[in-house]
Amino acid sequence: MNEREYHDHHYEAEAEKIQNTAVFTQVHDRVSRQFLRATRAGPHQRILSLGCGDGSIELRLAPHVAHVVGLDISSVAIERARAKAASAGLANVSFAVFEGDSASMEGFGKFDVVAAFAFLHHLDEAAIRDTLFAARKALRPGGVFYSADPNRRRLIGHFAGLVRSAYDRYHSPDERELDPEMLAALCSQAGFEPVIGYVDYFLGPLAWLAPGTPTWLARALEALDNAALGVPLLRRYASSFSLLARTSA
């Protein structure tokens, strides 16, 4: 099963059961807040989102910006995203299937922000480099690239063996954790000035492994997660990191 087949199957069979839960809602709400705060995206800006899936995050961003374009390799995911946008009555968000290569990003115009939520870790290093160069080309002067991906140093990775079946079930063929410094170096090569941050300690993985977590507990766990991210000695070992990369002069 390749990446496209995996994601088609996921959005046909399992996505709704996982992503409509209280804890997953908590995670996507937080991801959206973190993005808006980090990029300062506002009502006059166009956003390009790579690997948008069924548009869960993009639909959250749409009320705050001028327009969002979401791209994904899965036609099933794009169909779901379009249906959700129509149901929500959002006219400033659009979705399209793309091949996952940098060339297929062309033709959508220029953007103020290019986002990649849990996307880059599905690519090998050469493809990441190509994507960053393509993102740089798609940005207007002064534009921003933002990504969030699983961290190779993640503390919870030491416990993956305890939940191996669930871990394997929700990991596609090519994905893996990324090294923050490696990604920052690739961004610099593409002409960006990158800054690494840490955005999730354990709440994101919990959403996949324990989707039945009740709302009251999800809120309490987010507070605990945020507290862990605030400790300098701990945040380096967070489950996910962000990269905010501005175009250099």
Salt bridges, closest charged atoms under 4 A:
GLU3 OE1 - HIS7 ND1 3.80
GLU3 OE1 - HIS122 ND1 3.07
GLU14 OE2 - ARG169 NH2 2.30
GLU16 OE2 - ARG80 NH1 3.97
GLU16 OE2 - LYS84 NZ 3.56
ASP29 OD1 - ARG60 NE 2.68
ASP54 OD2 - LYS84 NZ 2.86
GLU99 OE1 - ARG4 NH2 2.97
GLU106 OE2 - LYS137 NZ 3.75
ASP112 OD2 - ARG140 NH1 2.90
GLU125 OE2 - ARG129 NH2 3.64
ASP149 OD1 - HIS121 ND1 2.86
ASP168 OD1 - ARG164 NH1 3.46
GLU175 OE1 - HIS121 NE2 3.01
GLU177 OE2 - ARG154 NH1 3.89
GLU181 OE1 - ARG153 NH1 2.88
ASP200 OD2 - ARG30 NH2 2.64
GLU222 OE2 - ARG33 NH2 2.78
ASP225 OD1 - ARG30 NH1 3.04
